[in-house]
Amino acid sequence: MEGKEIEIMSQWFDLCYTTKIDLESATTMGKEIADAYSSPQRSYHTLEHISHCFSVLDRVPVAIEKETELRFAIWFHDFIYDPKSESNENESAKIAYQWLKNLKVCNSKHVRNLILSTANYLKPVKGQLSYQVLHDIDLAILASEQDFYLEYQRGIREEYEHLPDEQFFLGRGRFLHSLLKLTPIFAIQAFEHQWEEKARQNISNELKKIEKVVNLVPPIEK
């Protein structure tokens, strides 16, 4: 692992230490996590994405119930990631649930349910704060500055390189249009005030580019 990845993984060992997970179990699963997020089919869903998630979590302005479960959910939510599969979240949730259940360190069912909630961000967010925080954390990239947003776009396209441009951009366009229909995109009021306008601007700009690639994507509604 490179220095940056070692720094990110130190957060994993901090979490395991605070939850009294034995070093052998923490190390074994830590290696599996590092290997999973460093796999060659990933360009965006990497350890850097996990690091960004935690940087956003640290800026949540209110106390979070079940924060330990939320932190484990962040680590495991993209543990399994195959762009060709529709069962990534289910598989990731099962692994997290079984590992945490065996160790008896937190509410493993809540971790599982948090991960499952990441399968579709177009559905209404559950009322519990931990679900809302995870929702906003995973979508925070939408409100990033231009250079980071462009890196995010490139990363997603690389992960779906098995799709031809027309098929990819048509699906991507539909997803982005659906995001714009959410009112608001972000569930937590503080993040809505901070990020909503920037996210909509980024999404709209990406849609304009998509329209130049394929004419199948409908124009942005005004």
C-alpha positions as CSV (number, residue, x, y, z in Angstrom):
1,M,0.0,0.0,0.0
2,E,1.1,3.5,-0.7
3,G,1.4,6.1,2.1
4,K,-2.0,7.6,1.4
5,E,-3.7,4.2,1.5
6,I,-1.9,3.4,4.8
7,E,-3.2,6.7,6.2
8,I,-6.7,5.8,5.2
9,M,-6.5,2.3,6.6
10,S,-5.3,3.7,9.9
11,Q,-8.9,4.9,10.4
12,W,-10.1,1.3,10.0
13,F,-7.8,0.1,12.8
14,D,-8.8,3.1,15.0
15,L,-12.5,2.0,14.6
16,C,-11.6,-1.6,15.4
17,Y,-9.6,-0.6,18.4
18,T,-12.4,1.6,19.8
19,T,-14.9,-1.2,19.3
20,K,-12.6,-3.7,21.0
21,I,-12.1,-5.9,17.9
22,D,-9.1,-8.1,18.4
23,L,-6.0,-7.3,16.3
24,E,-6.0,-10.5,14.3
25,S,-9.6,-10.0,13.1
26,A,-9.0,-6.4,12.4
27,T,-5.9,-7.1,10.4
28,T,-7.5,-9.9,8.4
29,M,-10.6,-8.0,7.4
30,G,-8.5,-4.8,6.9
31,K,-6.4,-6.6,4.3
32,E,-9.6,-7.8,2.6
33,I,-11.0,-4.3,2.6
34,A,-7.8,-2.8,1.2
35,D,-7.6,-5.4,-1.5
36,A,-11.2,-5.0,-2.4
37,Y,-11.1,-1.2,-2.8
38,S,-7.8,-1.4,-4.7
39,S,-9.0,-3.9,-7.3
40,P,-8.3,-3.0,-10.9
41,Q,-11.9,-2.6,-12.0
42,R,-12.3,0.4,-9.7
43,S,-11.5,4.0,-10.7
44,Y,-13.9,5.9,-8.4
45,H,-15.0,3.5,-5.8
46,T,-11.6,3.3,-4.1
47,L,-10.1,3.9,-0.7
48,E,-10.0,7.5,-1.7
49,H,-13.8,7.5,-1.9
50,I,-13.9,6.0,1.6
51,S,-11.6,8.7,2.8
52,H,-13.8,11.4,1.3
53,C,-16.9,9.8,3.0
54,F,-15.2,10.1,6.4
55,S,-14.1,13.6,5.8
56,V,-17.8,14.5,5.1
57,L,-18.9,12.6,8.1
58,D,-16.6,14.6,10.3
59,R,-18.4,17.8,9.1
60,V,-21.9,16.6,10.1
61,P,-23.1,19.4,12.5
62,V,-25.2,17.2,14.8
63,A,-24.6,14.2,17.0
64,I,-25.4,10.9,15.2
65,E,-27.0,8.0,17.0
66,K,-25.5,4.7,16.0
67,E,-22.4,6.4,14.7
68,T,-20.3,3.2,15.2
69,E,-22.7,1.4,12.9
70,L,-22.6,4.2,10.4
71,R,-18.8,4.1,10.3
72,F,-18.8,0.3,9.7
73,A,-21.4,0.8,6.9
74,I,-19.1,3.3,5.2
75,W,-16.2,0.9,5.2
76,F,-18.3,-2.0,3.8
77,H,-20.9,-0.2,1.6
78,D,-18.8,-0.7,-1.6
79,F,-16.8,-3.8,-0.4
80,I,-18.2,-5.8,-3.3
81,Y,-18.2,-3.7,-6.5
82,D,-18.8,-5.1,-10.0
83,P,-20.3,-2.6,-12.4
84,K,-21.9,-5.5,-14.3
85,S,-23.7,-6.7,-11.2
86,E,-27.0,-5.6,-9.5
87,S,-26.3,-7.4,-6.3
88,N,-23.3,-5.4,-5.0
89,E,-25.0,-3.9,-2.0
90,N,-26.7,-7.1,-1.0
91,E,-23.4,-9.0,-1.1
92,S,-21.5,-6.2,0.7
93,A,-24.3,-6.1,3.4
94,K,-24.1,-9.8,4.0
95,I,-20.4,-9.8,4.5
96,A,-20.5,-6.9,6.9
97,Y,-23.5,-8.4,8.8
98,Q,-21.9,-11.8,9.2
99,W,-18.5,-10.5,10.3
100,L,-19.9,-8.0,12.8
101,K,-22.5,-10.5,14.1
102,N,-19.7,-13.0,14.8
103,L,-17.7,-10.4,16.7
104,K,-20.7,-9.0,18.6
105,V,-19.3,-5.5,18.6
106,C,-22.3,-3.4,17.4
107,N,-25.8,-3.6,15.9
108,S,-24.9,-5.7,12.8
109,K,-28.5,-5.6,11.5
110,H,-28.4,-1.8,11.4
111,V,-25.1,-1.9,9.5
112,R,-26.6,-4.3,7.0
113,N,-29.7,-2.1,6.5
114,L,-27.6,1.0,6.1
115,I,-25.6,-0.6,3.3
116,L,-28.7,-1.9,1.6
117,S,-30.1,1.7,1.6
118,T,-27.2,2.7,-0.7
119,A,-28.6,0.5,-3.6
120,N,-31.0,3.2,-4.8
121,Y,-30.6,6.9,-3.9
122,L,-33.6,7.8,-5.9
123,K,-35.9,6.3,-3.3
124,P,-37.1,8.5,-0.3
125,V,-34.5,8.5,2.5
126,K,-35.5,6.8,5.8
127,G,-36.2,9.2,8.6
128,Q,-33.4,8.0,10.9
129,L,-30.4,10.4,10.9
130,S,-27.8,7.6,10.2
131,Y,-29.6,6.8,6.9
132,Q,-29.8,10.5,5.9
133,V,-26.1,11.0,6.7
134,L,-25.0,8.0,4.7
135,H,-27.2,9.2,1.8
136,D,-25.6,12.7,1.8
137,I,-22.1,11.4,2.3
138,D,-22.3,9.1,-0.7
139,L,-23.8,11.9,-2.9
140,A,-21.4,14.7,-1.6
141,I,-19.2,14.3,-4.7
142,L,-22.0,15.8,-6.7
143,A,-21.3,19.2,-5.0
144,S,-17.5,19.1,-5.4
145,E,-15.4,21.6,-7.2
146,Q,-15.0,21.3,-11.0
147,D,-11.7,19.4,-11.0
148,F,-12.9,16.8,-8.5
149,Y,-16.2,16.5,-10.3
150,L,-14.5,15.9,-13.6
151,E,-12.3,13.2,-11.9
152,Y,-15.5,11.6,-10.6
153,Q,-17.0,11.6,-14.1
154,R,-13.9,10.0,-15.6
155,G,-13.8,7.4,-12.8
156,I,-17.4,6.3,-13.3
157,R,-17.0,6.1,-17.1
158,E,-13.8,4.0,-16.6
159,E,-15.7,1.6,-14.3
160,Y,-18.4,1.2,-17.0
161,E,-16.0,0.8,-19.9
162,H,-17.7,-2.4,-20.8
163,L,-20.7,-0.3,-22.1
164,P,-20.5,1.5,-25.4
165,D,-20.8,5.3,-25.2
166,E,-24.4,5.5,-26.4
167,Q,-25.6,3.0,-23.8
168,F,-23.6,4.4,-21.0
169,F,-24.5,8.0,-21.5
170,L,-28.1,7.3,-22.1
171,G,-28.3,5.5,-18.7
172,R,-26.1,8.1,-17.0
173,G,-28.4,10.9,-18.4
174,R,-31.5,9.2,-17.1
175,F,-29.9,8.8,-13.6
176,L,-28.8,12.5,-13.5
177,H,-32.3,13.7,-14.6
178,S,-33.8,11.6,-11.8
179,L,-31.5,13.3,-9.3
180,L,-32.5,16.7,-10.5
181,K,-36.2,15.8,-9.8
182,L,-35.3,15.1,-6.1
183,T,-36.4,18.0,-3.9
184,P,-34.0,18.4,-2.3
185,I,-31.1,16.1,-3.4
186,F,-29.6,16.2,0.1
187,A,-31.5,14.9,3.1
188,I,-29.8,16.9,5.9
189,Q,-30.8,20.6,5.9
190,A,-27.2,21.9,6.6
191,F,-25.9,20.0,3.6
192,E,-28.8,21.1,1.5
193,H,-28.0,24.7,2.2
194,Q,-24.3,24.1,1.6
195,W,-24.3,21.9,-1.4
196,E,-27.7,21.9,-3.2
197,E,-27.0,24.7,-5.7
198,K,-23.5,23.4,-6.6
199,A,-24.7,19.9,-7.1
200,R,-27.5,21.0,-9.4
201,Q,-25.1,23.1,-11.4
202,N,-22.6,20.2,-11.7
203,I,-25.3,17.8,-12.8
204,S,-26.7,20.2,-15.3
205,N,-23.3,20.9,-16.8
206,E,-22.7,17.1,-17.1
207,L,-26.0,16.7,-18.8
208,K,-25.2,19.3,-21.4
209,K,-22.0,17.4,-22.3
210,I,-24.0,14.1,-22.5
211,E,-26.4,15.8,-24.9
212,K,-23.5,16.4,-27.2
213,V,-22.6,12.7,-27.1
214,V,-26.0,11.3,-27.8
215,N,-29.2,12.9,-28.8
216,L,-31.3,10.3,-27.0
217,V,-31.0,12.0,-23.6
218,P,-33.8,14.6,-23.3
219,P,-32.9,18.2,-22.7
220,I,-32.7,19.7,-19.2
221,E,-36.0,20.9,-18.1
222,K,-36.1,24.6,-17.1
